[in-house]
Amino acid sequence: MIVPHSSLNVIEPGQHRQIGAVFACNVVSQMEVTLVVRVLTKLDLLCLPASASLQLTKGEAEADEEPTAAYAHALLTTLANVLAKKVERKDVDVPKYIDQLVPRLFNLFIYSALTFSASNESRQGFVAATPKLLTVAGRIINLVVQTLDARRRQETFVSALIDAYLKGEAKKIAAGQPMIPQGAQFSPFDDGASSAQKNLVVLFSQALIALHKDVKVPVDDPTLFLQKILSWSLHHAESLLQRESAWHIVAAIINKRAQDLEPFISNNTPSLWSSEVVDTTKSAEGRRTTITAWTWIVKGLLLRSHPRALPLAQQLFDLFDDVNVSWDAARAVGQVVAADKVLTKPNHAVIKILYAQKYMSALLPRIIEGAKTQAEPQRQTAHLVALASLVTAMPKHTYAYELPTLLPLLLRGLDLPDSEIRANVIETFLSAARGDVESNAKASKEGSLVSGHASTLVSTMLKNSSAREMPNPVR
């Protein structure tokens, strides 16, 4: 079943998925230790630098990268899918993979990142340094850490994890062959770290977001730690993968350990807002990036119904008259409450009942009022964007009582120069109409509301179906 490395470059497109599917069918009932060993051994052969006798030229290495990476991705995805099934079934043997699987994954990717950083032109270690593989490996690590006992296993693991990423002691979490060389500099958060090392923050993030709320991150000062992660994401991260991984860490720790982070919430967030968002001397792109980081901070607080969540979210409205970032701030209003794969029950997030409904009740009247005000077109448009973003992020039952007011405003959203917003508005109308048809269209109040706008809706939808008639894209 496991294909020799020498035959990888003759595998046809799509065969990697077939191999993964057959592999998954064979093992879906139980993930045996022997399976993990065999797959990890194969991944070592695929991802780690070839021996001296098998060294490829640069051209040969580049030609071999795509099929090799695809096959490695299929193997890792298979492991992740099987592991997810085991977690879903609540199999009691999943925690053992913190010793049998997780250290091998860290070793594979850390060794490859160090090798790729040093090899440059030879492209050794390139396959395991690709973000696509790291994302799947992060999912595997996340699934295993979720299942660990909080007091005993998670605390021990996170202590080693922090020592590895913040102190350079990579061997505390990595085990396997080839061993990480003595003296190798593993420092993904350093200013001068290579891109390959910085990408490994995704593994760090996926482990940390799975911690129980009772598990402290073992750092001397939690506020300084979060500030370091946040600053790194804004000023040193080089890709969206790296930035989002950092923001997930910040959101998860704030959500679970807010009691340890009052200085960060009370002092650091106002400083961030004034220095990185409001300051118009900063680049528009940098301000937009910080708004997204701000969204994750607010999201972490909102889910636990922290008293500072709403005031921080409402600061986004202050940006609605700023032509450079108004749309980004408006979208963030909905993104704050949108579902994600980070702050979830499996990841032990603190989620208070009715947090979303309270958020909607607090902000929706303000948004509706702003969307109706024609005196300030810039702010009015931003409120329409915020409305579309918020309605898309929320279940219909949370705003159904306001549909008579919302539908005329949402119709105007179909003329906004942003295809994603228009698509979201169309989905909102479709959801309202579909719900009425499935229940009782003749007696449905919502159904009569939608049909009342039928003429305008049809003409606007036809306009949106024609590329020539569509509004020009924003920015």
Buried (B, 14 or more C-beta within 10 A) or exposed (E): EEBEBEEBEEBEEEBBEEBBBEBBEEBEEEBEEEBBEBBBBBBBBBBBBBEEEEEBEEEEBEEBBBBBBBBBBBBBBBBBBBBBBBBEEEBEEBBEBBEBBBBBBBBBBBBBBBBBBBBEEBBBBBBBBBBBBBBBBBBBBBBBBBBBEEEEBBBEBBBBBBBBBBEBBBBBBBBBEEEBEEEBBBBBBBEEBBBBBBBBBBBBBBBBBBBBBEBBBBBEEBBEBBBBBBBBBBEBBEEEBBBBBBBBBBBBBBBBBBEBBEBBBEEBBEEBBEEBBBEEEBEBEBBBBBBBBBBBBBBBBBBBBBEBBBEBBBBBBEBBEBEBBBBBBBBBBBBBBBEEEBBBEBBBBBBEEEBBBBBBEEBBEBBBEBBEEEEEEEBBBBBBBBBBBBBBBBEEEBBEEBBEBBBBBBBBBBBBBBEBBBBBBBEBBEBBBEBBEEEEBEEBEBBEBBBEBEEBBEEBEEBBEEEEEBBEEEE
